[in-house]
Amino acid sequence: MPEGVNENVGARLREIRQRNRMSQRALAKKAGVVNSTISLIEAGHSNPSVGALKRILDAIPISLAEFFSLTEQGRDQIFFGKKEFTEIGKGGISYLQIGKNKVGRSIQILKETYRPGSDTGKVRLVHAGEEGGIVISGRLEVTVEDQCRVLSPGDGYYFSSSLPHRFRCVGDEPCVVVSACSPPSF
């Protein structure tokens, strides 16, 4: 798990699920996963991918940003040093979010870093809103519906997030992207 990621995903998921008065079985059904998946995650015996966790949280509904920042309250912060970004990724993808709490915000800004060969998963992402980004370094394959393109530094993308999409780092070097989505979806 990348440095800075909350290692107690299971306990946090249980708390959120119970706050929303959902049984494990009801959440699993609504998220389209087998019943034991929620139980294993909550018990700390399974560590879901970002895509799987997002699908589960969409069934509550709560964004990844809200999930990882629920305890954050108080005055809105305006400026952020690089050590104040919130890591919400895992595995081969780092999603550094500007700020912690995106509750009530209309946009989410991320610095995404993909290790060579990493991707967002076999199941394409679909959610409400729009997203766009600019490749800073490396090469990123972006697939949106039936369109696919490899982007290089300086290239960008912008599309409706309701279209099935996937991101994959191609080449031998990590890919860095600065992206934004509205409304916040992670």
Summary of the structure (lengths in Angstrom):
residues: 186
radius of gyration: 16.3
end to end distance: 17.0
largest distance: 46.3
contacts: 549
relative contact order: 0.16
helix: 24%
strand: 30%
